[in-house]
Structures are given as structure tokens and as C-alpha cells.
Amino acid sequence: MGSPFLMSVPEHLQQHLEEGRALAAAGGYRGRFAPSPTGVLHLGNLQTALLSWLAARQASGIWLLRIDDLDTPRNRAGAIEAIQSDLLWLGLVWDGPVVLQSERRGIYHSWLSWLRRSGSLFACRCSRRELADQPIYPGLCRQAGHNWGWQRQRLPSWRLRVADDDPHGSGDVVLRRADGFIAYQLATVIDELSFGITDVVRGADLHEALPAQRSLFAALGEHPPQFRHGPLLRDASGQKLSKREDSSGLEPLRDAGMNAAAVIGLLASGLQLVAPGECLAATELLEHLTQQRINELIS
């Protein structure tokens, strides 16, 4: 797939795309797990991590760990180290160095600057309240000019101008937030391309991010990875677990005397992969699963 402005993309940005294409074209499965360091990994996060790891390892593929730490006000001290420690304790070992998005800000800003210069972005000053009842952005600021600076003590968000006939139905996608932070959609898409990610297994709550990400992949003239989504783990009231609500992670289970094999068994039984009460290492669980069985859990 070719981008309409690919020949004009600066050489260093083209190099990121070419390196990612080469990794993906080398064949095989390249997956990733990408938590945010906003607190401990709760059991729902760990269930998703297990599914993502199983899918990659069953395919004899690569499994990367990326930390989505761009939203610094929400990050918690020690969370990055705790994420790595919990995954290693469970035997969910990743390949290569950990990728920190905070160390890649320059790359995201370079892409953002290029998209702005190419005319693909516009400044949007709509408030959340104004858009609260709009499932898709209605294009209110598309023709409002290109005032990118401060107005009434507020900066605009920057949106990708998405064609009206875009098949993904995303509307115009925010790529830089009004608080100045790079938006999740831009950083995620650039990273999937840069690291040659071919397959993503993530929680079902991120299914709603698909249209925006597919629109951005299309704008860049690139193919997206295969996105699949696993079930969410819910509490007794039926609500999905959330770090924001300090949902419990591994510590209470370890305090209760559970070892890693018992926790893997707990997560696997919740997915109906093993019988309740079974204890086994992640590698032992992998030996008993087929790709078909894993595929039945993710869609």
C-alpha cells in the first residue's frame, strides 16, 4: 500500500517505516503487550498478557514489551519496575529490550510535525462537553482556519482530517491532545509500524480504538497488524477491573501463599483453558494448547 505523500516524507521517518516493514516481511509472528504504568497490573491485565504471550509463543513468534508511559500525570512511581517484575514472576518473558514510549517522543513529534506540514491535520477547539453526545466527530472545526496557538488560555487538539468516505467510520482522529500530549492513537500506530508488529492481542475494551487506528494506518499508506481482542475479567458486580480503582494485583494472592503456577492456573481456569484449582507454569500451559484453542478466545 502506498501513501499519497510517501515520496515527500523525510528520510529519517521513511527509515522507521522501512525498518518495520523489513521486520514484518522477515516472516513469523511479532506481537506485543503494552501496559500503561498507572498502577499495578490487575488480574484483568495479567489475563490479557497471558493470552498475548500464549498466542505469540504458540506461533513460535516474537513477544515484545512496550510501556505506554506518555501520559505522565497518570503514571505512578515504581509502576514500570512492578510491571516487569510481575510478568517475570509469572514466567511471561518478553524478547529484546523494553520499549518506553517516553523515550520515543521525538519520533512521534516528528511524525506529527510532518502531518501538520502536509495539510493532513487541523486545529480543533471543541470541548468534551460539546462532543459528549457525538459518537463520531462531526467536523465542526474543519474549516475554522489554522490557528494552532493559545486562545482563551487553551491550546487546540490536533485532528487528522479523515475522508468522509473513509470505510472505518472513525471521524477525524485526535493525534495531539489539547493539553499538548501526543495522543494514544498516534504513538500506538507509529510503534506498530516501527517494530514490525504483525499481530496484536489486547483487551476487548480497546476494540473501540480500532476505527481511529485503521484510519491513521490508511492515511500513512500502511497495512495494520491483525488486531484481536480477548475477554475482560470482571469483578463480582460485573464491572471490568480498572487500575484507576486500585483493583488488586498479584500482591494479595502472594500474601495468601499462592505461587506463580497457582496464579497461572487461576488465570487459565478463568479462560476455561484448565480446570479450576489446577497449578501449572506458563510454559506447561503452552504445551497443552493449540492455536485453534487460543483463537477461540480472541476475535
N, C-alpha and C positions, 0 to 999 in steps of 0.2 A: 504494500500500500504506500503510495507516495503522498507527501504533504504538499499543498499548493504553494508553500513558501520555503520548502526544504532547501533549495539551492541557495537561499539567502541567509539561512541560519548560520551564525558564527561558527567557525571551525571547531572551537573547543566544545560547543554544545552538540554539534554533529558527532564529535568523537564519543560523547556519552552514549548517544543512540547506537552508534556502530559497535561499540564495545558490548552493549547489552544485546544487540542482535546476534553478535558472534557467540555469546554465551548461550543464548536460546537455541541458535542453529546448531550448536555442538551436539544436540540431541539429549534426550533424557529429561527427567522431571526436575524443575527448580522451583521449590516452594519457599515460604517464609512464614514466620509468626511475628506479629508486630504490635506488641502491647504498648500502652502509654504508662509512664511512671507516675500515675496519680494516686497510687496506693498499692497495697499488696495484691497479688493475683488471687482473686477469689476462686472458688471451685468451678464456676462457670468459665472463667478464663482458662483454667487448667484443663477443663474438659475440651475446650477448643484447641488448646495447644497439643493435647494428646491426639486428637483427631488429625490435626495438621501434620504432626510428626509421623503418625501411622501411615497416612496417605503418601508422604514423601518416601519413607523408608520401605514401604511395601513395593513402591515403584523403583527401588534402588536409586533414589534421587538425592538431590541436594536439599538441605533444610537450613535456611538462614534465620538469624535472629536480628530483627530491627527494632530499635526503641524509638517510638514516636513521641519525642520529647520537645517538640517545638512550642507547645502551649505552656510556656514556663510558669505563669501564675498558678497553674493547676498541678505542676509537678511537686512531688514530695521528696524531701531529703531521704536518701538511702533506698529509694524505691528501685532504682536501676540495679543496684547490687542485689537487692532482695529478689527481684525477678530472676536474675541469673542463678542465684543460689537455689531457689525453689525448683527451677527447671532441671538443674544438675542433680539435685537431691532425688528427683523423680526418675532420673535416667533419660531425660529428654535432651540429648546432647545435640547442639547445632554444629554446622560446618562453618569454618572460617571465622574471622573476627566479627564481633558485634558491631552492627551499623547504628550509629547515633545520628538521628536526623538533625540534631542541633549542630553537628559538625559539617553539615551539608547546606547550611543556609545560603552560602554564596552561590551554590548551584541553582537553588530554587529562585533566588532573586535574579540571577542571570536569565533564566527562562521567563520569569515574569516581566523583566525589562524588555526582552525581545518581543514577547507577545504584545506588550503595550506599544512598542515602536511599530509593529507590523499592522496596527489598527485592529487587532483582534479583541481588545479589551475596551470597556467603558467604565466611567466612574458612576457609582450608584450611591445615592444618599437616602434611599428608602430605609425606614426604621423597621425593626422587627414587628412593632405594633401594626404598622401599615401593611405588612405582608402576612400577618398572622393567619388570615383566612384564605391565603392564596397557596394552593398546593404546588403550583408552578409559578415561577417569577413571571409577572405579566409584562415586563419590558418597559416599565414606567420611566426609567432614566436613559433609555437607549439614545434618545435624541436631545439629551439635556446639555450637550457640549462636553468639553474635556477639561473641566476644572478639577484637577487632581489634588488640590491643596486643601487647607483648612477653611471651613465655613461654619460660623456659629459654634466654634470650638470643637468641631468634629471633622474627622477625615472621612472620605468616602470608602466604601468597599470597592474592589475592582472585580468586574464580572467579565467572563468570556462571552463574547457575542456568538450565540448558538443559532444556527439557521432555523427558521420557522418550520422547515420540513425535516428537521433532524429526527431520525426514527426512534431515538432513545427517550424522547419526551422529558428531557431534563430541565428545559428552560435555560436561561443564562446563568452560568455557574460562577459562584464566588471563588476567586483564586487568591485574593488578598482581602483579609477581613478589615473592617473599619477601625479596629484597634491596631492595625499595622502588621499583624501576624500573618505569615503565609498560611493559607487555608489547607486543611487536611487533604482535599481533593488533589491539589496541585502537587504537593510533596509526595503523596502516595503514587500518583501516576508516573512522575519523573523517576521515582525509585524503582517501580516495577520495570520500567524500560531500561534504566541504567544497569540493573543487576540481572537482566535477562530472565525475569520471573515468568515461568510458563503456567503455573498453577497456584491458585490461592484458595486455601480453606480457612474460612473465618466464621464468626457467629452470625446467626440469622438476622440479628439486629442491624447488621451492615448491608443487608440486601437493598435497603433504600438508597444506599450510596452508589449503586450500580449505574443508573442512568447518567448521573453527572460525570462519573469517571469514564464511561464509554464515550460520552460526548467529547471529553478532553482528549482521549486517545485518538478519536477521529479527527479532531482539529489538528493534532500533531502528525496525522497521516500514519499512525502506527496501530498495530493489532494489539488488543488487550490480552492478558492471560485468561485462562479459563477460571472464572470465579465460581466457587461453590460454597455453600453455607450449611453449617451444622446446627443442630438443635440447641436451644438455650436451656441452661439449667435455671430452674425457678425455685423460689422459696415456698414455704407452706401455704402462703396466701395466693400463689400463682404469679407473683411478680418476679421479673428477671433480676438476678443478682447484680449489684452495682457497687463499684468502688466508692462512689460518692456517698453511699450509705454505710460505708465501712463494713461491707459484708465480709464474713470471716474467711481467712485464707487457710494456710496449712498449719499455722501455729496451734490452734485449738485441737486439731487432730493429733499433732505430735505430742502435745501435752497430755492427751488421752492415751498415749502409748502406741499409736499407730505408726508403723514403719512405711517406707516408700511402697513396698509391694502391696500393703493393705490399702493405701490411698489409690494406687493404680487400679486395684480390684474394685474399689468403691466407684471410681470414675467410669470404669469399663462396664460395671453392672448397671450403672445409670443409663448407659447407652445400649444396654441389653446385649453386650458382647460376651459377658460371662455371667455365671450365676451369682446371686448376692452372697457376700461373705468370702468370695474367692480372693486369694492373695497371689500376686504374680508380678514379676518385673515387666517393665515396658517391652523389653526385648522378647520375653516369653509370650506376652500378649501378641506381639507382632507375628511370631511364628505360627500362631493358630488362625490368623486372619487372611482372607483373600481380598483382592482389590474389589471384587464384586460386593463383598460384605461391607467394606468401608464405603463404597459408592451408595449403598442403600441408606446410609445415614446423612449423606451430604447431597445437596441438589443446587 
